Amino acid sequence: MVVIIAAAATSVALVGIAGSAWAGGSLSAWLAAAPACTEPVELTVVADTAIARPVTQLAAEYDARADSCARTQVVAQDSADTSALLASGNGSDIDAWIPDSPVWLVRTAASARSLGRDVPDVAMERSIASSPVVFAAPVSGADAFAGRALNWDDVLTGDLPALLADPEASSASLNGLQAMERAVPIGQARDFRNAMIRLSDGAPARVDAAFASLAVSPPGTVAIASEQQVAMHNHDDAATPLLALYPEDGTLALQFPFLRMLDESELAKNRPADGDEQPLSKKEEHFVQRAAQLNALKIELWDASDRFAAEGFRDGAGGGELEQDGVVSDATEVGSAAASAQVAILRDWGVLSLRSRILSVIDVSGSMEEPTVTGLRRIDLLTEAASSTVSQLSEAVDVGLWAFSTTRIGDQDWEPLSPIEPLADELHRQQVLDVIGSLPARLGGATGLYDTTLAAVQAVREEYDPENVNSVLLLTDGKNEDENGISREALLEQLTAIAESDQPVPVVLVGIGPDTDLESMRLIAEATGGAAYSAERPQDLKTVLTDALSQRSCRPNC
């Protein structure tokens, strides 16, 4: 069975696609005009850790060929970390990226927008390998599944106990969640929400941790994983073999697309109208030589399905046979993953799975009265987004709330309105919602950002819970306007010292509208180990707020 898995067409449109020169044919003309390669071209390819080993071997073999002019470094990195790197504006030295799902293009673009960064230019080529999502079970406990047809509805209802690794990092888990969502009866969306809450309770961080947990789980428990992960587990750990069980109602698959990071569009738009007939500049020569070597490496990978099969992968179209312990030989039928739906699932998961103590600190300065293009004021959009989010948070979250603007209480810029208490107490949840509803009546004053930030961090530390994430979530539409308060330099110095202590408090900031001081927000986030997000269009606030709440710990360089 050969089935191509692709992100929804709308998903690719969300990503800056570089590729105009190649698509228009000008690269072919440049290649014809380029001089022969005289010095090896340095290429950097980042590959998901699952596929990095065969990619490294194949790249080395390509570099060693007589007709090659490349020296390729393959970096093994989890797709989640590479996505965070690119979304944060880093990774300019990467020539190609091989993630474990095309959905990462959409996730990277969404994260970049929420962080107020430019969306990276990426051109997606077809996949070099794939692997369907399966139920993994210990061979020693296979009798529990004898004669039983397994499907995603069983996981949804809890009839099939399942271990689901964090879908923020595991594409197998995210595909599993989408397969479950498709099994939800019409009008029963709450069933999926309840299933995510159940699966998030004690969810392992990684698939290998889920495999280890199977040994101590009740009989009949499965782990959601890719077929390739099962095959490689059996290859590397023969003492605890696993069996891949295939859902009767179909499944989705991991895809490993080849993503080009070379931005030929910059060169194309700087060429004169008859640029294809002009001699290439040194910069253009270097670019074309890199592009040619990268293109040749890509073809080498596309043609290596047998090598990838030896590592437990199906080919890029979903076909091919495997000779691996614990998995079937013939390819199973898989459906297509919808990138936009998966991003929406992740946002819901981020809120529902949150386990944290959060002090929410909300700007009520006079500028929050400003109208937006929606016809609503900034404060109206904020209260709508905040109320919706608080209503969705699980009972495992503790929330408190402050309002801030200059001279709220005497010379103090902040006003405590609700203590940090568990939302498991419905009276407290309602109190938080009531306070949010009262914020429009509290507007006035300027933005006392720096003093409030330091006070909020210190307040969270007063009742610090070492068993939990203790954080500050600060929402503001402006810059610091308290001339009598602490300076930015002094604030950052104190926040850095706190972050290096045994009671760190990350500050996650959300800027609302075009007037925020994003530079200061990013410096505060960096000093505390938090993150800075920007809803430059206030109507995007709910999405950005959800992304911010999902940011429990910042990945490298975000």
C-alpha positions as CSV (number, residue, x, y, z in Angstrom):
1,M,0.0,0.0,0.0
2,V,1.5,3.3,-1.1
3,V,0.0,6.4,0.5
4,I,1.5,9.8,0.5
5,I,1.1,11.8,3.7
6,A,1.2,15.5,3.3
7,A,0.4,18.6,5.4
8,A,-2.8,20.4,4.4
9,A,-2.3,22.8,1.5
10,T,-3.2,25.7,3.7
11,S,-0.4,24.8,6.1
12,V,2.4,25.4,3.6
13,A,1.0,28.8,2.9
14,L,1.6,29.7,6.5
15,V,5.4,29.3,6.0
16,G,7.6,31.7,4.1
17,I,8.5,29.6,1.1
18,A,11.9,30.5,-0.5
19,G,11.9,28.5,-3.8
20,S,10.9,31.1,-6.3
21,A,14.3,31.0,-8.1
22,W,14.2,27.2,-8.3
23,A,10.6,27.1,-9.3
24,G,11.1,29.7,-12.0
25,G,14.0,27.9,-13.6
26,S,16.6,30.6,-12.9
27,L,18.6,28.3,-10.7
28,S,19.1,25.9,-13.7
29,A,20.5,28.8,-15.7
30,W,22.8,29.8,-12.8
31,L,24.0,26.2,-12.4
32,A,24.9,26.2,-16.1
33,A,26.8,29.4,-15.8
34,A,28.6,28.5,-12.5
35,P,32.3,27.6,-12.7
36,A,33.4,24.2,-11.5
37,C,33.6,23.7,-7.8
38,T,37.2,24.0,-6.7
39,E,36.8,23.9,-2.9
40,P,34.5,21.7,-0.9
41,V,31.2,23.4,0.1
42,E,30.3,23.2,3.8
43,L,26.8,22.0,4.4
44,T,24.9,21.8,7.7
45,V,21.9,19.4,7.8
46,V,19.8,19.1,11.0
47,A,18.0,15.8,11.2
48,D,15.6,14.5,13.7
49,T,17.3,12.2,16.1
50,A,15.2,9.2,14.9
51,I,16.6,9.4,11.4
52,A,20.0,11.1,12.0
53,R,22.0,7.9,12.0
54,P,21.3,6.8,8.4
55,V,21.3,10.4,7.2
56,T,24.8,10.8,8.6
57,Q,26.0,7.6,7.0
58,L,24.6,8.5,3.6
59,A,25.9,12.1,3.7
60,A,29.4,10.8,4.5
61,E,29.2,8.4,1.6
62,Y,28.1,11.2,-0.7
63,D,30.9,13.5,0.4
64,A,33.4,10.7,-0.4
65,R,32.2,10.3,-4.0
66,A,34.5,11.5,-6.7
67,D,31.8,13.8,-8.2
68,S,31.0,15.4,-4.8
69,C,32.2,18.8,-3.7
70,A,30.7,18.8,-0.3
71,R,31.7,18.5,3.4
72,T,28.4,17.8,5.2
73,Q,27.9,18.1,8.9
74,V,24.7,16.3,10.1
75,V,23.4,17.5,13.4
76,A,21.1,15.2,15.4
77,Q,18.4,17.2,17.1
78,D,14.8,16.7,18.3
79,S,12.5,18.4,15.9
80,A,10.9,20.3,18.8
81,D,14.3,21.9,19.6
82,T,15.1,22.8,16.0
83,S,11.6,24.3,15.6
84,A,12.2,26.5,18.7
85,L,15.6,27.5,17.4
86,L,14.2,28.6,14.0
87,A,11.1,30.3,15.5
88,S,13.3,32.4,17.8
89,G,15.3,33.8,14.9
90,N,18.3,31.5,15.1
91,G,19.7,28.7,13.0
92,S,20.8,30.9,10.0
93,D,23.7,28.4,9.4
94,I,21.3,25.5,8.7
95,D,21.1,24.5,5.0
96,A,18.5,21.8,5.4
97,W,16.3,20.3,8.0
98,I,14.7,16.8,8.2
99,P,12.0,16.9,10.9
100,D,9.7,14.0,11.7
101,S,6.6,15.7,10.4
102,P,5.7,18.4,7.9
103,V,3.5,19.9,10.6
104,W,6.7,21.4,12.1
105,L,6.6,24.0,9.3
106,V,3.2,25.2,10.6
107,R,4.3,24.9,14.2
108,T,7.5,26.9,13.6
109,A,5.6,29.6,11.8
110,A,2.9,29.9,14.5
111,S,5.6,30.0,17.2
112,A,7.6,32.7,15.3
113,R,4.5,34.9,15.0
114,S,3.6,34.5,18.7
115,L,7.2,35.4,19.6
116,G,7.0,38.5,17.4
117,R,9.7,37.1,15.1
118,D,9.9,36.8,11.3
119,V,8.6,33.5,9.9
120,P,11.7,31.5,8.6
121,D,11.9,31.0,4.8
122,V,11.6,27.2,4.2
123,A,11.0,25.2,1.1
124,M,9.5,21.8,1.6
125,E,10.5,18.8,-0.7
126,R,9.0,15.4,-0.5
127,S,9.7,13.0,2.3
128,I,12.7,10.7,2.4
129,A,11.1,8.2,4.8
130,S,7.9,7.6,6.9
131,S,6.6,5.5,9.8
132,P,3.0,4.8,10.8
133,V,1.8,5.3,14.4
134,V,1.0,2.1,16.3
135,F,0.2,0.8,19.7
136,A,3.3,-0.7,21.3
137,A,2.9,-3.5,23.8
138,P,5.3,-5.8,25.7
139,V,5.7,-9.2,24.0
140,S,5.5,-10.7,27.4
141,G,2.0,-9.3,27.8
142,A,0.7,-10.1,24.3
143,D,-1.9,-12.5,25.7
144,A,-3.9,-9.6,27.0
145,F,-4.7,-8.5,23.4
146,A,-5.4,-12.0,22.0
147,G,-8.5,-11.9,19.7
148,R,-9.1,-8.2,20.4
149,A,-9.5,-5.6,17.7
150,L,-7.9,-2.3,18.9
151,N,-8.9,1.1,17.7
152,W,-8.5,4.8,18.6
153,D,-12.0,4.9,20.1
154,D,-10.7,2.5,22.8
155,V,-8.0,5.0,23.8
156,L,-10.5,7.8,23.7
157,T,-12.9,6.1,26.1
158,G,-10.1,4.7,28.3
159,D,-11.0,1.1,27.5
160,L,-7.5,0.7,26.2
161,P,-5.1,2.1,28.8
162,A,-2.4,4.1,27.0
163,L,0.8,5.9,27.7
164,L,1.2,9.1,25.6
165,A,4.5,10.9,25.5
166,D,4.3,14.7,25.6
167,P,3.0,15.7,22.1
168,E,4.9,19.0,22.3
169,A,8.0,16.9,21.5
170,S,6.6,13.7,20.1
171,S,5.0,13.7,16.6
172,A,3.9,10.1,17.1
173,S,1.8,11.3,20.1
174,L,0.5,14.3,18.2
175,N,-0.6,12.1,15.3
176,G,-2.2,9.7,17.8
177,L,-4.2,12.6,19.3
178,Q,-5.4,13.6,15.9
179,A,-6.5,10.0,15.2
180,M,-8.3,10.0,18.5
181,E,-10.0,13.3,17.7
182,R,-11.3,11.8,14.4
183,A,-12.9,9.0,16.4
184,V,-15.0,11.4,18.5
185,P,-18.7,11.1,17.8
186,I,-20.3,14.3,16.4
187,G,-21.4,16.6,19.2
188,Q,-19.2,14.8,21.8
189,A,-16.1,17.1,21.7
190,R,-15.9,17.0,25.5
191,D,-15.0,13.3,25.2
192,F,-11.7,14.3,23.5
193,R,-11.0,17.0,26.1
194,N,-11.5,14.6,28.9
195,A,-9.3,12.0,27.2
196,M,-6.5,14.6,26.9
197,I,-6.7,15.5,30.5
198,R,-6.5,11.8,31.5
199,L,-3.6,11.1,29.1
200,S,-1.7,14.2,30.3
201,D,-1.7,13.1,33.9
202,G,1.8,11.7,34.5
203,A,2.5,11.7,30.8
204,P,6.1,10.6,30.1
205,A,8.4,13.2,28.5
206,R,9.6,10.9,25.7
207,V,8.5,7.8,23.9
208,D,11.5,5.8,25.3
209,A,10.3,6.7,28.8
210,A,6.8,5.4,27.8
211,F,8.4,2.1,26.7
212,A,10.2,1.8,30.1
213,S,6.9,2.5,31.9
214,L,5.2,-0.4,30.1
215,A,7.2,-2.9,32.3
216,V,5.4,-1.6,35.4
217,S,2.0,-0.8,33.9
218,P,-1.1,-3.0,34.3
219,P,-1.5,-5.7,31.7
220,G,-3.3,-4.5,28.6
221,T,-1.5,-1.1,28.6
222,V,0.0,0.2,25.4
223,A,2.3,3.1,24.5
224,I,1.6,5.2,21.4
225,A,4.7,5.3,19.2
226,S,5.8,5.0,15.6
227,E,6.5,1.6,14.0
228,Q,10.1,2.6,13.6
229,Q,10.5,3.4,17.3
230,V,9.2,-0.1,18.1
231,A,11.6,-1.7,15.6
232,M,14.6,0.2,16.9
233,H,13.7,-0.5,20.5
234,N,13.7,-4.2,19.7
235,H,17.0,-3.8,17.9
236,D,18.7,-1.9,20.8
237,D,17.1,-3.6,23.8
238,A,16.3,-7.3,23.0
239,A,15.7,-8.0,26.7
240,T,12.4,-6.2,26.7
241,P,10.9,-6.7,23.2
242,L,7.8,-4.9,22.1
243,L,5.1,-5.8,19.6
244,A,3.5,-3.2,17.3
245,L,-0.3,-3.5,17.3
246,Y,-2.0,-1.7,14.4
247,P,-5.3,0.2,14.9
248,E,-8.2,-1.4,13.1
249,D,-9.7,2.0,12.3
250,G,-6.6,3.2,10.5
251,T,-3.8,5.4,11.6
252,L,-1.6,8.4,10.6
253,A,2.2,8.3,9.9
254,L,5.3,10.3,10.7
255,Q,6.8,11.9,7.6
256,F,10.4,13.0,7.3
257,P,10.4,15.8,4.6
258,F,13.5,17.4,3.2
259,L,13.3,21.1,4.0
260,R,15.6,23.5,2.2
261,M,16.7,26.5,4.2
262,L,18.8,28.1,1.4
263,D,17.1,31.5,0.6
264,E,17.6,31.8,-3.1
265,S,14.7,34.3,-3.3
266,E,17.0,37.0,-1.9
267,L,19.5,36.4,-4.8
268,A,16.7,36.2,-7.4
269,K,15.1,39.5,-6.5
270,N,18.4,41.3,-6.5
271,R,19.2,40.2,-10.0
272,P,18.4,42.6,-12.9
273,A,15.6,41.7,-15.3
274,D,18.0,40.0,-17.6
275,G,20.0,38.6,-14.7
276,D,20.2,35.1,-16.0
277,E,22.5,36.3,-18.8
278,Q,24.7,38.3,-16.5
279,P,27.9,36.8,-15.0
280,L,27.5,35.5,-11.5
281,S,28.9,37.4,-8.6
282,K,31.2,35.6,-6.1
283,K,28.3,35.5,-3.6
284,E,26.0,34.0,-6.3
285,E,28.6,31.5,-7.3
286,H,29.0,30.3,-3.7
287,F,25.2,30.1,-3.3
288,V,24.7,28.1,-6.5
289,Q,27.5,25.6,-5.6
290,R,25.9,25.1,-2.2
291,A,22.5,24.6,-3.8
292,A,23.8,22.2,-6.3
293,Q,25.5,20.0,-3.6
294,L,22.4,20.2,-1.4
295,N,20.2,19.1,-4.3
296,A,22.5,16.2,-5.1
297,L,22.5,15.1,-1.4
298,K,18.7,15.3,-1.4
299,I,18.5,12.9,-4.4
300,E,20.9,10.6,-2.7
301,L,18.6,10.4,0.3
302,W,15.5,9.9,-1.8
303,D,17.1,7.0,-3.5
304,A,18.1,5.2,-0.3
305,S,14.8,3.6,0.8
306,D,16.6,0.3,1.4
307,R,19.0,1.9,3.8
308,F,16.2,3.6,5.7
309,A,14.3,0.3,5.8
310,A,17.2,-1.2,7.6
311,E,16.6,1.4,10.3
312,G,12.8,0.5,10.6
313,F,11.4,3.2,8.2
314,R,8.9,2.8,5.4
315,D,9.7,4.8,2.2
316,G,8.7,8.4,1.8
317,A,5.4,7.5,0.3
318,G,4.4,5.1,3.0
319,G,5.3,1.9,1.2
320,G,8.1,-0.7,1.3
321,E,8.7,-3.9,3.2
322,L,10.4,-4.3,6.5
323,E,12.4,-7.1,8.0
324,Q,12.4,-6.0,11.7
325,D,11.3,-7.8,14.9
326,G,8.0,-6.8,16.3
327,V,6.5,-5.1,13.2
328,V,4.6,-6.5,10.2
329,S,6.4,-6.8,6.9
330,D,3.9,-5.2,4.6
331,A,3.0,-1.5,4.8
332,T,-0.2,-0.6,6.5
333,E,-2.7,1.9,5.2
334,V,-2.5,5.3,6.6
335,G,-4.5,8.5,6.3
336,S,-3.4,12.1,5.8
337,A,-2.4,14.4,8.7
338,A,-4.0,17.9,8.9
339,A,-1.4,20.4,10.1
340,S,-3.8,23.1,11.1
341,A,-5.9,20.6,13.2
342,Q,-2.7,19.3,14.9
343,V,-1.6,22.9,15.9
344,A,-5.1,23.4,17.4
345,I,-4.8,20.1,19.3
346,L,-1.5,21.2,20.7
347,R,-2.8,24.5,21.9
348,D,-5.6,22.7,23.7
349,W,-3.2,20.1,25.1
350,G,-0.9,23.0,26.4
351,V,-3.7,24.4,28.4
352,L,-5.3,21.2,29.6
353,S,-2.0,19.6,30.6
354,L,-0.6,22.6,32.5
355,R,0.7,21.8,36.0
356,S,1.9,25.0,37.5
357,R,1.6,27.9,40.0
358,I,0.9,31.0,38.1
359,L,0.7,34.6,39.2
360,S,-1.1,36.4,36.3
361,V,-0.3,40.1,36.2
362,I,-2.5,42.2,33.9
363,D,-1.9,45.8,32.6
364,V,-4.8,48.1,33.4
365,S,-3.1,51.3,32.4
366,G,-5.2,53.9,30.5
367,S,-3.9,52.8,27.1
368,M,-5.9,49.5,27.5
369,E,-8.9,51.7,26.7
370,E,-7.7,52.0,23.1
371,P,-10.1,50.6,20.5
372,T,-8.9,47.8,18.1
373,V,-9.9,47.0,14.5
374,T,-12.4,44.6,15.9
375,G,-14.4,47.5,17.5
376,L,-13.6,46.2,21.0
377,R,-11.1,47.8,23.3
378,R,-7.8,46.2,24.2
379,I,-9.1,45.4,27.7
380,D,-12.2,43.8,26.3
381,L,-10.2,41.4,24.1
382,L,-7.9,40.7,27.1
383,T,-10.8,39.8,29.4
384,E,-12.4,37.6,26.8
385,A,-9.2,35.7,26.2
386,A,-8.3,35.4,29.9
387,S,-11.7,34.3,30.9
388,S,-11.8,31.6,28.2
389,T,-8.3,30.4,29.2
390,V,-9.0,30.2,32.9
391,S,-12.2,28.3,32.3
392,Q,-10.2,25.6,30.4
393,L,-7.3,25.2,32.8
394,S,-7.2,21.9,34.7
395,E,-7.7,21.5,38.4
396,A,-3.9,20.9,38.8
397,V,-3.2,24.6,38.2
398,D,-2.9,27.2,40.9
399,V,-3.7,30.8,39.8
400,G,-3.5,34.2,41.3
401,L,-4.1,37.6,39.8
402,W,-2.8,41.1,40.1
403,A,-3.6,44.3,38.2
404,F,-0.9,46.9,37.5
405,S,-0.4,50.5,36.4
406,T,1.3,53.4,38.1
407,T,0.3,54.4,41.6
408,R,-2.3,51.7,42.1
409,I,-1.9,51.8,45.9
410,G,-0.1,54.9,46.9
411,D,3.3,54.8,45.1
412,Q,2.9,51.0,44.5
413,D,2.3,50.0,40.8
414,W,0.6,46.7,41.5
415,E,-2.6,45.6,43.2
416,P,-3.1,42.0,44.4
417,L,-6.7,41.0,43.5
418,S,-6.7,37.2,44.0
419,P,-4.2,34.9,45.8
420,I,-2.5,32.0,44.2
421,E,-4.8,29.1,45.0
422,P,-5.8,25.8,43.3
423,L,-8.4,26.0,40.5
424,A,-9.7,22.7,41.9
425,D,-11.6,24.9,44.3
426,E,-14.5,26.1,42.1
427,L,-15.1,29.0,44.4
428,H,-11.6,30.3,43.7
429,R,-11.9,29.7,40.0
430,Q,-15.1,31.8,40.0
431,Q,-13.3,34.5,42.0
432,V,-10.6,34.7,39.4
433,L,-13.2,34.9,36.7
434,D,-15.0,37.6,38.6
435,V,-11.8,39.6,39.0
436,I,-11.1,39.4,35.3
437,G,-14.5,40.6,34.6
438,S,-13.9,43.6,36.9
439,L,-10.7,44.8,35.1
440,P,-12.4,47.2,32.6
441,A,-13.6,49.2,35.6
442,R,-10.1,49.5,37.0
443,L,-8.4,51.2,34.1
444,G,-6.2,54.3,34.7
445,G,-2.6,55.4,35.1
446,A,0.5,54.6,33.1
447,T,2.5,51.4,32.8
448,G,4.6,50.5,35.8
449,L,6.3,47.5,34.2
450,Y,9.7,47.1,35.9
451,D,8.7,47.5,39.6
452,T,5.7,45.2,39.1
453,T,7.7,42.5,37.4
454,L,10.2,42.3,40.3
455,A,7.5,42.4,42.9
456,A,5.6,39.6,41.2
457,V,8.6,37.4,41.0
458,Q,9.3,38.0,44.7
459,A,5.7,37.3,45.6
460,V,5.7,33.9,43.9
461,R,8.9,33.0,45.7
462,E,7.2,33.7,49.1
463,E,5.2,30.5,48.9
464,Y,7.5,28.6,46.4
465,D,6.5,25.0,45.6
466,P,9.6,23.1,44.7
467,E,7.5,20.3,43.3
468,N,5.9,22.5,40.7
469,V,6.6,25.2,38.1
470,N,6.3,28.6,39.7
471,S,5.9,31.4,37.2
472,V,4.7,34.9,36.4
473,L,2.4,35.5,33.4
474,L,2.5,39.2,32.6
475,L,0.3,40.9,30.0
476,T,0.9,44.4,28.9
477,D,0.2,46.8,26.0
478,G,3.0,49.3,26.6
479,K,6.5,50.1,27.9
480,N,7.7,51.0,31.4
481,E,6.5,54.6,32.2
482,D,7.3,54.8,35.9
483,E,10.2,57.2,36.0
484,N,10.6,56.8,39.8
485,G,10.9,53.1,39.8
486,I,13.7,50.6,39.3
487,S,15.8,50.9,36.1
488,R,15.9,48.2,33.5
489,E,19.5,47.4,34.2
490,A,18.9,47.0,38.0
491,L,15.8,44.9,37.3
492,L,17.7,42.5,35.0
493,E,20.5,42.2,37.5
494,Q,18.1,41.2,40.3
495,L,16.1,38.9,38.1
496,T,19.3,37.1,36.9
497,A,20.4,36.5,40.5
498,I,17.0,35.0,41.3
499,A,17.0,32.8,38.2
500,E,20.4,31.4,39.3
501,S,19.1,30.5,42.8
502,D,17.3,27.4,43.9
503,Q,13.9,29.1,43.5
504,P,13.8,30.3,39.9
505,V,10.6,32.0,38.7
506,P,10.4,32.3,34.9
507,V,8.5,35.3,33.6
508,V,6.4,34.8,30.5
509,L,5.3,38.1,28.9
510,V,2.6,38.7,26.4
511,G,2.6,42.0,24.5
512,I,-0.7,43.3,23.3
513,G,-0.8,45.6,20.2
514,P,2.0,47.5,18.4
515,D,3.1,49.7,21.3
516,T,4.9,47.2,23.5
517,D,8.6,47.3,24.3
518,L,9.4,43.9,22.9
519,E,13.1,44.4,23.5
520,S,12.7,44.9,27.2
521,M,10.2,42.0,27.3
522,R,12.7,39.7,25.7
523,L,15.5,40.8,28.1
524,I,13.3,40.1,31.1
525,A,12.3,36.7,29.6
526,E,16.0,35.8,29.0
527,A,17.0,36.8,32.5
528,T,14.4,34.6,34.1
529,G,14.3,31.7,31.7
530,G,10.8,32.6,30.5
531,A,9.6,33.7,27.0
532,A,8.3,36.9,25.4
533,Y,5.3,36.7,23.1
534,S,3.6,39.4,21.0
535,A,0.0,39.7,19.8
536,E,0.7,42.7,17.6
537,R,-2.8,42.3,16.3
538,P,-4.9,42.3,19.5
539,Q,-7.4,40.0,17.9
540,D,-4.8,37.3,18.0
541,L,-4.5,37.6,21.8
542,K,-6.3,34.4,22.6
543,T,-4.1,32.3,20.4
544,V,-0.9,34.0,21.7
545,L,-2.0,33.6,25.3
546,T,-2.5,29.9,24.8
547,D,0.9,29.6,23.3
548,A,2.4,31.5,26.2
549,L,0.7,29.3,28.8
550,S,2.0,26.2,27.0
551,Q,5.6,27.5,27.3
552,R,6.4,25.7,30.6
553,S,10.1,25.6,29.9
554,C,11.9,27.4,27.1
555,R,13.7,25.2,24.6
556,P,17.3,26.1,23.5
557,N,17.7,29.7,22.5
558,C,14.1,30.8,22.6
